[in-house]
Amino acid sequence: MTRNLTRIVLGMSLGVFLFSGTSLATEPAEVGNYVKSRIEISEMMMGYLKGGEGYGKGQRPSPEVLHDMEADITTKISAILATHDLTIKEYTAHSQEVFADDAAVKNYLNEHPDLKERYEALPLDRMGHGRTGRGY
C-alpha cells in the first residue's frame, strides 16, 4: 500500500514538473512577435524623441503637450502591436517573461539576421528599464 502511494506521489510530482517545464518554454512565434514589436516600438520612439523635435526642440513640454504626446505615443504603439496581434496590455503583461528567455530570443535573432542587426543597433542600455526589461 505504501509502495503504491509512493509511486502515485512520485508520478504526480514528476508530471507536474514536466508539465510546468513545457509550459514555461516560449514559443518561437511568440518570441518573434515580441522581438519585432520591441524593435519597431524602439525605432519609433527614437525617431519621435530625437532632439526633442516631438515636443518643441528641447524645451520642457507643458502638461497639456505631455498629455497629447502620451496619447499620440499610445496610439502609435497600439498600431505597431496590432500588426503583431498584440495589445499594450498583453505586451506589458508578457514581454518581461518572453525577454527573460534569453536563449529563445538569441535563437530567434540568429535565425533572422536582418532583425538581429536592427535589434543590436538599438540603444537598449540607455532606453530605460521599465517593467518590460530592456528598453521598450
C-alpha positions in Angstrom: 0.0 0.0 0.0 2.8 2.4 0.9 4.7 1.5 -2.2 1.7 2.3 -4.4 1.1 5.6 -2.6 4.8 6.5 -3.1 4.6 5.7 -6.8 1.5 7.8 -7.2 3.0 10.7 -5.4 6.3 10.4 -7.4 4.3 10.1 -10.6 2.2 13.1 -9.9 5.3 15.2 -8.8 7.1 14.2 -12.0 4.1 15.0 -14.1 3.8 18.4 -12.5 7.5 19.1 -13.0 7.4 18.0 -16.7 4.2 19.9 -17.4 5.5 23.1 -15.8 8.7 22.9 -17.7 7.0 22.7 -21.0 4.6 25.5 -20.2 7.4 27.8 -19.4 9.1 27.3 -22.8 8.5 30.3 -25.0 7.0 29.6 -28.5 9.2 30.8 -31.4 6.2 32.6 -33.0 5.5 34.4 -29.7 9.2 35.4 -29.4 9.1 36.7 -32.9 6.1 38.9 -32.3 7.6 40.4 -29.2 11.1 40.9 -30.7 9.6 42.6 -33.8 7.4 44.7 -31.6 10.3 45.8 -29.4 12.4 46.7 -32.4 9.6 48.7 -34.1 8.5 50.4 -30.9 12.1 51.4 -30.0 12.8 52.7 -33.5 9.6 54.7 -33.4 10.4 56.2 -30.0 13.9 57.1 -31.1 12.5 58.9 -34.1 9.8 60.5 -32.0 12.1 61.8 -29.3 15.1 62.6 -31.5 16.4 66.0 -30.4 13.2 66.9 -28.6 11.5 67.6 -32.0 8.3 65.8 -30.9 7.6 68.4 -28.3 9.4 71.7 -29.0 13.1 71.3 -29.8 14.5 70.6 -26.4 12.1 72.7 -24.3 10.3 71.1 -21.4 6.8 70.4 -22.6 3.7 71.8 -20.8 1.3 69.4 -19.1 -1.1 69.7 -22.0 1.6 68.9 -24.5 2.7 65.9 -22.4 -0.8 64.7 -22.3 -1.1 65.0 -26.1 2.3 63.3 -26.5 1.2 60.4 -24.3 -2.0 59.9 -26.3 0.0 60.1 -29.6 2.6 57.6 -28.4 -0.1 55.2 -27.1 -1.8 55.4 -30.5 1.4 54.7 -32.3 2.4 51.8 -30.0 -1.1 50.3 -30.3 -0.8 50.4 -34.1 2.6 48.7 -34.0 1.4 46.0 -31.6 -1.8 45.4 -33.6 0.4 44.3 -36.6 1.7 41.5 -34.4 -1.7 40.6 -32.9 -0.8 42.1 -29.5 -2.3 44.8 -27.3 -0.5 47.1 -25.0 -1.9 45.2 -22.1 -0.7 41.9 -23.4 2.7 43.3 -24.3 3.1 44.8 -20.9 2.0 41.7 -19.1 4.1 39.2 -21.0 7.1 40.9 -22.6 9.2 40.5 -19.4 8.6 36.8 -19.5 9.4 36.5 -23.2 12.6 38.5 -22.9 13.7 36.7 -19.8 14.0 33.6 -22.0 17.4 34.8 -23.3 18.1 31.6 -25.2 14.8 31.8 -27.1 15.4 35.5 -28.0 19.0 34.8 -29.2 17.9 31.7 -31.2 15.2 33.8 -32.9 17.6 36.6 -33.7 20.2 34.2 -35.0 17.6 32.8 -37.4 16.7 36.3 -38.6 20.0 38.3 -39.2 18.1 41.3 -40.5 16.2 41.6 -37.3 19.3 40.8 -35.2 21.1 43.8 -36.9 18.2 46.1 -36.1 17.9 44.8 -32.5 21.6 45.2 -31.8 21.5 48.7 -33.2 19.0 49.8 -30.6 20.4 51.8 -27.6 18.7 49.4 -25.2 21.2 50.2 -22.5 20.1 53.9 -22.5 16.4 53.4 -23.1 15.0 52.9 -19.6 14.4 49.7 -17.8 10.8 49.6 -17.0 8.6 46.6 -16.5 9.4 45.2 -19.9 13.0 44.6 -19.1 15.5 46.2 -21.5 14.2 49.2 -23.5 10.6 49.5 -24.6 
